[in-house]
Amino acid sequence: MLVRAAHRVRWALFWILLAAWSVGLVLGLGGGAPNLLLLLAIAVLVYELLAVDRPA
């Protein structure tokens, strides 16, 4: 149960960061700061894809 919740939290975080990056670019907020959000989203995605889930 905890593994499934962590999986969902990581995916939600990825989508939130990706949406924040998109909004930041469209609105021109923070100069280059939105690109850091994209880097964080990519890091979360890579972790999610490489993380080994232990069987319940």
PQR file of N, CA, C, O and H, with PARSE charges and radii, in Angstrom:
ATOM      1  N   MET A   1       0.827  -1.195   0.000 -0.4000 1.5000
ATOM      2  CA  MET A   1       0.000   0.000   0.000 -0.0000 2.0000
ATOM      3  C   MET A   1       0.868   1.254   0.000  0.5500 1.7000
ATOM      4  O   MET A   1       0.599   2.205  -0.734 -0.5500 1.4000
ATOM      5  N   LEU A   2       1.906   1.249   0.825 -0.4000 1.5000
ATOM      6  CA  LEU A   2       2.796   2.409   0.908 -0.0000 2.0000
ATOM      7  C   LEU A   2       3.579   2.595  -0.393  0.5500 1.7000
ATOM      8  O   LEU A   2       3.833   3.725  -0.812 -0.5500 1.4000
ATOM      9  H   LEU A   2       2.124   0.477   1.422  0.4000 1.0000
ATOM     10  N   VAL A   3       3.961   1.484  -1.032 -0.4000 1.5000
ATOM     11  CA  VAL A   3       4.696   1.554  -2.291 -0.0000 2.0000
ATOM     12  C   VAL A   3       3.819   2.178  -3.372  0.5500 1.7000
ATOM     13  O   VAL A   3       4.286   3.005  -4.155 -0.5500 1.4000
ATOM     14  H   VAL A   3       3.755   0.567  -0.692  0.4000 1.0000
ATOM     15  N   ARG A   4       2.552   1.784  -3.412 -0.4000 1.5000
ATOM     16  CA  ARG A   4       1.627   2.332  -4.400 -0.0000 2.0000
ATOM     17  C   ARG A   4       1.406   3.820  -4.174  0.5500 1.7000
ATOM     18  O   ARG A   4       1.326   4.589  -5.132 -0.5500 1.4000
ATOM     19  H   ARG A   4       2.172   1.112  -2.776  0.4000 1.0000
ATOM     20  N   ALA A   5       1.308   4.230  -2.916 -0.4000 1.5000
ATOM     21  CA  ALA A   5       1.114   5.645  -2.592 -0.0000 2.0000
ATOM     22  C   ALA A   5       2.345   6.456  -3.004  0.5500 1.7000
ATOM     23  O   ALA A   5       2.209   7.548  -3.554 -0.5500 1.4000
ATOM     24  H   ALA A   5       1.373   3.605  -2.138  0.4000 1.0000
ATOM     25  N   ALA A   6       3.531   5.935  -2.744 -0.4000 1.5000
ATOM     26  CA  ALA A   6       4.756   6.633  -3.127 -0.0000 2.0000
ATOM     27  C   ALA A   6       4.849   6.767  -4.644  0.5500 1.7000
ATOM     28  O   ALA A   6       5.290   7.795  -5.159 -0.5500 1.4000
ATOM     29  H   ALA A   6       3.641   5.047  -2.297  0.4000 1.0000
ATOM     30  N   HIS A   7       4.434   5.727  -5.350 -0.4000 1.5000
ATOM     31  CA  HIS A   7       4.415   5.754  -6.812 -0.0000 2.0000
ATOM     32  C   HIS A   7       3.499   6.871  -7.313  0.5500 1.7000
ATOM     33  O   HIS A   7       3.866   7.620  -8.218 -0.5500 1.4000
ATOM     34  H   HIS A   7       4.077   4.892  -4.932  0.4000 1.0000
ATOM     35  N   ARG A   8       2.324   6.978  -6.731 -0.4000 1.5000
ATOM     36  CA  ARG A   8       1.375   8.012  -7.137 -0.0000 2.0000
ATOM     37  C   ARG A   8       1.872   9.409  -6.788  0.5500 1.7000
ATOM     38  O   ARG A   8       1.655  10.350  -7.551 -0.5500 1.4000
ATOM     39  H   ARG A   8       2.026   6.369  -5.995  0.4000 1.0000
ATOM     40  N   VAL A   9       2.529   9.552  -5.656 -0.4000 1.5000
ATOM     41  CA  VAL A   9       3.072  10.856  -5.251 -0.0000 2.0000
ATOM     42  C   VAL A   9       4.158  11.294  -6.223  0.5500 1.7000
ATOM     43  O   VAL A   9       4.203  12.462  -6.610 -0.5500 1.4000
ATOM     44  H   VAL A   9       2.706   8.788  -5.037  0.4000 1.0000
ATOM     45  N   ARG A  10       5.028  10.381  -6.622 -0.4000 1.5000
ATOM     46  CA  ARG A  10       6.088  10.729  -7.565 -0.0000 2.0000
ATOM     47  C   ARG A  10       5.516  11.144  -8.913  0.5500 1.7000
ATOM     48  O   ARG A  10       5.987  12.110  -9.512 -0.5500 1.4000
ATOM     49  H   ARG A  10       4.992   9.432  -6.308  0.4000 1.0000
ATOM     50  N   TRP A  11       4.507  10.425  -9.397 -0.4000 1.5000
ATOM     51  CA  TRP A  11       3.905  10.798 -10.673 -0.0000 2.0000
ATOM     52  C   TRP A  11       3.171  12.120 -10.558  0.5500 1.7000
ATOM     53  O   TRP A  11       3.234  12.939 -11.475 -0.5500 1.4000
ATOM     54  H   TRP A  11       4.124   9.639  -8.910  0.4000 1.0000
ATOM     55  N   ALA A  12       2.478  12.347  -9.453 -0.4000 1.5000
ATOM     56  CA  ALA A  12       1.793  13.627  -9.258 -0.0000 2.0000
ATOM     57  C   ALA A  12       2.808  14.765  -9.215  0.5500 1.7000
ATOM     58  O   ALA A  12       2.584  15.818  -9.811 -0.5500 1.4000
ATOM     59  H   ALA A  12       2.428  11.682  -8.708  0.4000 1.0000
ATOM     60  N   LEU A  13       3.910  14.562  -8.522 -0.4000 1.5000
ATOM     61  CA  LEU A  13       4.958  15.579  -8.453 -0.0000 2.0000
ATOM     62  C   LEU A  13       5.520  15.868  -9.837  0.5500 1.7000
ATOM     63  O   LEU A  13       5.767  17.022 -10.185 -0.5500 1.4000
ATOM     64  H   LEU A  13       4.092  13.706  -8.037  0.4000 1.0000
ATOM     65  N   PHE A  14       5.721  14.823 -10.621 -0.4000 1.5000
ATOM     66  CA  PHE A  14       6.214  15.007 -11.991 -0.0000 2.0000
ATOM     67  C   PHE A  14       5.270  15.881 -12.802  0.5500 1.7000
ATOM     68  O   PHE A  14       5.710  16.827 -13.454 -0.5500 1.4000
ATOM     69  H   PHE A  14       5.521  13.885 -10.338  0.4000 1.0000
ATOM     70  N   TRP A  15       3.974  15.575 -12.769 -0.4000 1.5000
ATOM     71  CA  TRP A  15       2.996  16.333 -13.558 -0.0000 2.0000
ATOM     72  C   TRP A  15       2.848  17.766 -13.050  0.5500 1.7000
ATOM     73  O   TRP A  15       2.663  18.688 -13.844 -0.5500 1.4000
ATOM     74  H   TRP A  15       3.617  14.806 -12.239  0.4000 1.0000
ATOM     75  N   ILE A  16       2.927  17.958 -11.744 -0.4000 1.5000
ATOM     76  CA  ILE A  16       2.844  19.307 -11.184 -0.0000 2.0000
ATOM     77  C   ILE A  16       4.044  20.144 -11.617  0.5500 1.7000
ATOM     78  O   ILE A  16       3.888  21.303 -12.003 -0.5500 1.4000
ATOM     79  H   ILE A  16       3.077  17.209 -11.098  0.4000 1.0000
ATOM     80  N   LEU A  17       5.231  19.564 -11.553 -0.4000 1.5000
ATOM     81  CA  LEU A  17       6.428  20.280 -11.985 -0.0000 2.0000
ATOM     82  C   LEU A  17       6.378  20.594 -13.478  0.5500 1.7000
ATOM     83  O   LEU A  17       6.783  21.676 -13.904 -0.5500 1.4000
ATOM     84  H   LEU A  17       5.358  18.622 -11.239  0.4000 1.0000
ATOM     85  N   LEU A  18       5.884  19.655 -14.261 -0.4000 1.5000
ATOM     86  CA  LEU A  18       5.778  19.881 -15.696 -0.0000 2.0000
ATOM     87  C   LEU A  18       4.774  20.990 -16.010  0.5500 1.7000
ATOM     88  O   LEU A  18       5.015  21.820 -16.887 -0.5500 1.4000
ATOM     89  H   LEU A  18       5.556  18.776 -13.915  0.4000 1.0000
ATOM     90  N   ALA A  19       3.661  21.002 -15.300 -0.4000 1.5000
ATOM     91  CA  ALA A  19       2.664  22.064 -15.493 -0.0000 2.0000
ATOM     92  C   ALA A  19       3.222  23.414 -15.054  0.5500 1.7000
ATOM     93  O   ALA A  19       3.009  24.421 -15.728 -0.5500 1.4000
ATOM     94  H   ALA A  19       3.466  20.329 -14.588  0.4000 1.0000
ATOM     95  N   ALA A  20       3.932  23.441 -13.931 -0.4000 1.5000
ATOM     96  CA  ALA A  20       4.523  24.693 -13.449 -0.0000 2.0000
ATOM     97  C   ALA A  20       5.572  25.205 -14.437  0.5500 1.7000
ATOM     98  O   ALA A  20       5.684  26.412 -14.651 -0.5500 1.4000
ATOM     99  H   ALA A  20       4.105  22.623 -13.383  0.4000 1.0000
ATOM    100  N   TRP A  21       6.333  24.301 -15.033 -0.4000 1.5000
ATOM    101  CA  TRP A  21       7.307  24.689 -16.044 -0.0000 2.0000
ATOM    102  C   TRP A  21       6.610  25.327 -17.239  0.5500 1.7000
ATOM    103  O   TRP A  21       7.034  26.374 -17.729 -0.5500 1.4000
ATOM    104  H   TRP A  21       6.242  23.320 -14.858  0.4000 1.0000
ATOM    105  N   SER A  22       5.538  24.690 -17.704 -0.4000 1.5000
ATOM    106  CA  SER A  22       4.797  25.211 -18.855 -0.0000 2.0000
ATOM    107  C   SER A  22       4.217  26.596 -18.568  0.5500 1.7000
ATOM    108  O   SER A  22       4.329  27.506 -19.390 -0.5500 1.4000
ATOM    109  H   SER A  22       5.193  23.840 -17.306  0.4000 1.0000
ATOM    110  N   VAL A  23       3.607  26.746 -17.414 -0.4000 1.5000
ATOM    111  CA  VAL A  23       3.020  28.037 -17.043 -0.0000 2.0000
ATOM    112  C   VAL A  23       4.108  29.096 -16.906  0.5500 1.7000
ATOM    113  O   VAL A  23       3.929  30.239 -17.328 -0.5500 1.4000
ATOM    114  H   VAL A  23       3.516  26.007 -16.747  0.4000 1.0000
ATOM    115  N   GLY A  24       5.228  28.713 -16.318 -0.4000 1.5000
ATOM    116  CA  GLY A  24       6.332  29.657 -16.168 -0.0000 2.0000
ATOM    117  C   GLY A  24       6.865  30.149 -17.502  0.5500 1.7000
ATOM    118  O   GLY A  24       7.208  31.322 -17.647 -0.5500 1.4000
ATOM    119  H   GLY A  24       5.373  27.785 -15.975  0.4000 1.0000
ATOM    120  N   LEU A  25       6.933  29.249 -18.479 -0.4000 1.5000
ATOM    121  CA  LEU A  25       7.395  29.656 -19.796 -0.0000 2.0000
ATOM    122  C   LEU A  25       6.381  30.544 -20.497  0.5500 1.7000
ATOM    123  O   LEU A  25       6.745  31.550 -21.106 -0.5500 1.4000
ATOM    124  H   LEU A  25       6.654  28.295 -18.361  0.4000 1.0000
ATOM    125  N   VAL A  26       5.121  30.178 -20.414 -0.4000 1.5000
ATOM    126  CA  VAL A  26       4.083  30.962 -21.096 -0.0000 2.0000
ATOM    127  C   VAL A  26       3.995  32.370 -20.519  0.5500 1.7000
ATOM    128  O   VAL A  26       3.872  33.343 -21.263 -0.5500 1.4000
ATOM    129  H   VAL A  26       4.825  29.361 -19.920  0.4000 1.0000
ATOM    130  N   LEU A  27       4.059  32.477 -19.202 -0.4000 1.5000
ATOM    131  CA  LEU A  27       3.920  33.778 -18.558 -0.0000 2.0000
ATOM    132  C   LEU A  27       5.242  34.540 -18.434  0.5500 1.7000
ATOM    133  O   LEU A  27       5.249  35.711 -18.054 -0.5500 1.4000
ATOM    134  H   LEU A  27       4.159  31.686 -18.598  0.4000 1.0000
ATOM    135  N   GLY A  28       6.339  33.891 -18.749 -0.4000 1.5000
ATOM    136  CA  GLY A  28       7.643  34.546 -18.682 -0.0000 2.0000
ATOM    137  C   GLY A  28       8.082  34.853 -17.266  0.5500 1.7000
ATOM    138  O   GLY A  28       8.704  35.886 -17.017 -0.5500 1.4000
ATOM    139  H   GLY A  28       6.333  32.940 -19.058  0.4000 1.0000
ATOM    140  N   LEU A  29       7.768  33.975 -16.343 -0.4000 1.5000
ATOM    141  CA  LEU A  29       8.100  34.197 -14.932 -0.0000 2.0000
ATOM    142  C   LEU A  29       9.509  33.706 -14.609  0.5500 1.7000
ATOM    143  O   LEU A  29       9.914  32.626 -15.039 -0.5500 1.4000
ATOM    144  H   LEU A  29       7.263  33.136 -16.544  0.4000 1.0000
ATOM    145  N   GLY A  30      10.240  34.500 -13.857 -0.4000 1.5000
ATOM    146  CA  GLY A  30      11.492  34.041 -13.262 -0.0000 2.0000
ATOM    147  C   GLY A  30      12.674  33.877 -14.191  0.5500 1.7000
ATOM    148  O   GLY A  30      13.665  33.268 -13.788 -0.5500 1.4000
ATOM    149  H   GLY A  30       9.911  35.377 -13.508  0.4000 1.0000
ATOM    150  N   GLY A  31      12.629  34.376 -15.388 -0.4000 1.5000
ATOM    151  CA  GLY A  31      13.780  34.235 -16.280 -0.0000 2.0000
ATOM    152  C   GLY A  31      14.044  32.787 -16.627  0.5500 1.7000
ATOM    153  O   GLY A  31      13.264  32.161 -17.344 -0.5500 1.4000
ATOM    154  H   GLY A  31      11.824  34.870 -15.715  0.4000 1.0000
ATOM    155  N   GLY A  32      15.152  32.249 -16.116 -0.4000 1.5000
ATOM    156  CA  GLY A  32      15.513  30.858 -16.392 -0.0000 2.0000
ATOM    157  C   GLY A  32      15.040  29.883 -15.335  0.5500 1.7000
ATOM    158  O   GLY A  32      15.298  28.684 -15.441 -0.5500 1.4000
ATOM    159  H   GLY A  32      15.786  32.757 -15.534  0.4000 1.0000
ATOM    160  N   ALA A  33      14.352  30.375 -14.318 -0.4000 1.5000
ATOM    161  CA  ALA A  33      13.907  29.513 -13.221 -0.0000 2.0000
ATOM    162  C   ALA A  33      12.965  28.384 -13.671  0.5500 1.7000
ATOM    163  O   ALA A  33      13.061  27.281 -13.132 -0.5500 1.4000
ATOM    164  H   ALA A  33      14.142  31.348 -14.232  0.4000 1.0000
ATOM    165  N   PRO A  34      12.070  28.609 -14.625 -0.5600 1.5000
ATOM    166  CA  PRO A  34      11.214  27.503 -15.055  0.2800 2.0000
ATOM    167  C   PRO A  34      12.001  26.308 -15.591  0.5500 1.7000
ATOM    168  O   PRO A  34      11.547  25.168 -15.498 -0.5500 1.4000
ATOM    169  N   ASN A  35      13.174  26.572 -16.148 -0.4000 1.5000
ATOM    170  CA  ASN A  35      13.983  25.464 -16.649 -0.0000 2.0000
ATOM    171  C   ASN A  35      14.472  24.572 -15.514  0.5500 1.7000
ATOM    172  O   ASN A  35      14.692  23.378 -15.713 -0.5500 1.4000
ATOM    173  H   ASN A  35      13.543  27.498 -16.223  0.4000 1.0000
ATOM    174  N   LEU A  36      14.641  25.144 -14.331 -0.4000 1.5000
ATOM    175  CA  LEU A  36      14.995  24.320 -13.169 -0.0000 2.0000
ATOM    176  C   LEU A  36      13.852  23.390 -12.797  0.5500 1.7000
ATOM    177  O   LEU A  36      14.077  22.264 -12.354 -0.5500 1.4000
ATOM    178  H   LEU A  36      14.462  26.114 -14.170  0.4000 1.0000
ATOM    179  N   LEU A  37      12.620  23.868 -12.978 -0.4000 1.5000
ATOM    180  CA  LEU A  37      11.458  23.008 -12.727 -0.0000 2.0000
ATOM    181  C   LEU A  37      11.447  21.837 -13.696  0.5500 1.7000
ATOM    182  O   LEU A  37      11.110  20.715 -13.318 -0.5500 1.4000
ATOM    183  H   LEU A  37      12.437  24.783 -13.337  0.4000 1.0000
ATOM    184  N   LEU A  38      11.814  22.095 -14.941 -0.4000 1.5000
ATOM    185  CA  LEU A  38      11.889  21.018 -15.924 -0.0000 2.0000
ATOM    186  C   LEU A  38      12.964  20.010 -15.531  0.5500 1.7000
ATOM    187  O   LEU A  38      12.749  18.804 -15.646 -0.5500 1.4000
ATOM    188  H   LEU A  38      12.088  23.006 -15.248  0.4000 1.0000
ATOM    189  N   LEU A  39      14.104  20.484 -15.073 -0.4000 1.5000
ATOM    190  CA  LEU A  39      15.168  19.576 -14.634 -0.0000 2.0000
ATOM    191  C   LEU A  39      14.714  18.726 -13.444  0.5500 1.7000
ATOM    192  O   LEU A  39      15.013  17.533 -13.378 -0.5500 1.4000
ATOM    193  H   LEU A  39      14.278  21.464 -14.979  0.4000 1.0000
ATOM    194  N   LEU A  40      13.998  19.340 -12.511 -0.4000 1.5000
ATOM    195  CA  LEU A  40      13.476  18.579 -11.375 -0.0000 2.0000
ATOM    196  C   LEU A  40      12.458  17.535 -11.835  0.5500 1.7000
ATOM    197  O   LEU A  40      12.453  16.409 -11.337 -0.5500 1.4000
ATOM    198  H   LEU A  40      13.756  20.309 -12.565  0.4000 1.0000
ATOM    199  N   ALA A  41      11.601  17.909 -12.782 -0.4000 1.5000
ATOM    200  CA  ALA A  41      10.615  16.961 -13.303 -0.0000 2.0000
ATOM    201  C   ALA A  41      11.305  15.779 -13.973  0.5500 1.7000
ATOM    202  O   ALA A  41      10.886  14.634 -13.805 -0.5500 1.4000
ATOM    203  H   ALA A  41      11.605  18.823 -13.186  0.4000 1.0000
ATOM    204  N   ILE A  42      12.358  16.056 -14.727 -0.4000 1.5000
ATOM    205  CA  ILE A  42      13.104  14.979 -15.383 -0.0000 2.0000
ATOM    206  C   ILE A  42      13.764  14.085 -14.344  0.5500 1.7000
ATOM    207  O   ILE A  42      13.783  12.864 -14.499 -0.5500 1.4000
ATOM    208  H   ILE A  42      12.699  16.987 -14.863  0.4000 1.0000
ATOM    209  N   ALA A  43      14.307  14.682 -13.284 -0.4000 1.5000
ATOM    210  CA  ALA A  43      14.938  13.889 -12.220 -0.0000 2.0000
ATOM    211  C   ALA A  43      13.921  12.985 -11.533  0.5500 1.7000
ATOM    212  O   ALA A  43      14.216  11.824 -11.248 -0.5500 1.4000
ATOM    213  H   ALA A  43      14.292  15.674 -13.158  0.4000 1.0000
ATOM    214  N   VAL A  44      12.730  13.507 -11.268 -0.4000 1.5000
ATOM    215  CA  VAL A  44      11.676  12.690 -10.643 -0.0000 2.0000
ATOM    216  C   VAL A  44      11.271  11.563 -11.583  0.5500 1.7000
ATOM    217  O   VAL A  44      11.074  10.430 -11.142 -0.5500 1.4000
ATOM    218  H   VAL A  44      12.491  14.449 -11.500  0.4000 1.0000
ATOM    219  N   LEU A  45      11.145  11.861 -12.879 -0.4000 1.5000
ATOM    220  CA  LEU A  45      10.765  10.845 -13.851 -0.0000 2.0000
ATOM    221  C   LEU A  45      11.817   9.750 -13.948  0.5500 1.7000
ATOM    222  O   LEU A  45      11.482   8.566 -13.971 -0.5500 1.4000
ATOM    223  H   LEU A  45      11.305  12.781 -13.237  0.4000 1.0000
ATOM    224  N   VAL A  46      13.075  10.134 -14.004 -0.4000 1.5000
ATOM    225  CA  VAL A  46      14.151   9.135 -14.082 -0.0000 2.0000
ATOM    226  C   VAL A  46      14.154   8.277 -12.823  0.5500 1.7000
ATOM    227  O   VAL A  46      14.297   7.057 -12.904 -0.5500 1.4000
ATOM    228  H   VAL A  46      13.347  11.096 -13.986  0.4000 1.0000
ATOM    229  N   TYR A  47      13.999   8.904 -11.663 -0.4000 1.5000
ATOM    230  CA  TYR A  47      13.951   8.124 -10.418 -0.0000 2.0000
ATOM    231  C   TYR A  47      12.776   7.149 -10.441  0.5500 1.7000
ATOM    232  O   TYR A  47      12.918   5.988 -10.058 -0.5500 1.4000
ATOM    233  H   TYR A  47      13.883   9.895 -11.597  0.4000 1.0000
ATOM    234  N   GLU A  48      11.620   7.627 -10.890 -0.4000 1.5000
ATOM    235  CA  GLU A  48      10.427   6.779 -10.923 -0.0000 2.0000
ATOM    236  C   GLU A  48      10.629   5.587 -11.862  0.5500 1.7000
ATOM    237  O   GLU A  48      10.217   4.469 -11.551 -0.5500 1.4000
ATOM    238  H   GLU A  48      11.505   8.570 -11.201  0.4000 1.0000
ATOM    239  N   LEU A  49      11.256   5.830 -12.995 -0.4000 1.5000
ATOM    240  CA  LEU A  49      11.448   4.765 -13.950 -0.0000 2.0000
ATOM    241  C   LEU A  49      12.532   3.777 -13.534  0.5500 1.7000
ATOM    242  O   LEU A  49      12.485   2.607 -13.915 -0.5500 1.4000
ATOM    243  H   LEU A  49      11.590   6.738 -13.247  0.4000 1.0000
ATOM    244  N   LEU A  50      13.507   4.238 -12.756 -0.4000 1.5000
ATOM    245  CA  LEU A  50      14.594   3.361 -12.333 -0.0000 2.0000
ATOM    246  C   LEU A  50      14.398   2.746 -10.961  0.5500 1.7000
ATOM    247  O   LEU A  50      15.104   1.807 -10.593 -0.5500 1.4000
ATOM    248  H   LEU A  50      13.546   5.189 -12.447  0.4000 1.0000
ATOM    249  N   ALA A  51      13.445   3.266 -10.199 -0.4000 1.5000
ATOM    250  CA  ALA A  51      13.210   2.747  -8.854 -0.0000 2.0000
ATOM    251  C   ALA A  51      12.683   1.320  -8.935  0.5500 1.7000
ATOM    252  O   ALA A  51      11.812   1.011  -9.749 -0.5500 1.4000
ATOM    253  H   ALA A  51      12.871   4.029 -10.497  0.4000 1.0000
ATOM    254  N   VAL A  52      13.213   0.472  -8.095 -0.4000 1.5000
ATOM    255  CA  VAL A  52      12.782  -0.919  -8.059 -0.0000 2.0000
ATOM    256  C   VAL A  52      11.750  -1.058  -6.944  0.5500 1.7000
ATOM    257  O   VAL A  52      12.045  -0.831  -5.771 -0.5500 1.4000
ATOM    258  H   VAL A  52      13.920   0.723  -7.434  0.4000 1.0000
ATOM    259  N   ASP A  53      10.547  -1.433  -7.331 -0.4000 1.5000
ATOM    260  CA  ASP A  53       9.500  -1.642  -6.336 -0.0000 2.0000
ATOM    261  C   ASP A  53       9.592  -3.058  -5.796  0.5500 1.7000
ATOM    262  O   ASP A  53       9.585  -4.033  -6.548 -0.5500 1.4000
ATOM    263  H   ASP A  53      10.307  -1.618  -8.284  0.4000 1.0000
ATOM    264  N   ARG A  54       9.679  -3.149  -4.479 -0.4000 1.5000
ATOM    265  CA  ARG A  54       9.714  -4.465  -3.853 -0.0000 2.0000
ATOM    266  C   ARG A  54       8.319  -5.068  -3.852  0.5500 1.7000
ATOM    267  O   ARG A  54       7.343  -4.360  -3.606 -0.5500 1.4000
ATOM    268  H   ARG A  54       9.685  -2.357  -3.868  0.4000 1.0000
ATOM    269  N   PRO A  55       8.209  -6.349  -4.119 -0.5600 1.5000
ATOM    270  CA  PRO A  55       6.878  -6.975  -4.098  0.2800 2.0000
ATOM    271  C   PRO A  55       6.258  -6.888  -2.713  0.5500 1.7000
ATOM    272  O   PRO A  55       6.957  -6.972  -1.703 -0.5500 1.4000
ATOM    273  N   ALA A  56       4.955  -6.722  -2.674 -0.4000 1.5000
ATOM    274  CA  ALA A  56       4.242  -6.596  -1.399 -0.0000 2.0000
ATOM    275  C   ALA A  56       4.115  -7.921  -0.702  0.5500 1.7000
ATOM    276  O   ALA A  56       3.542  -7.994   0.385 -0.5500 1.4000
ATOM    277  H   ALA A  56       4.388  -6.654  -3.495  0.4000 1.0000
TER
END
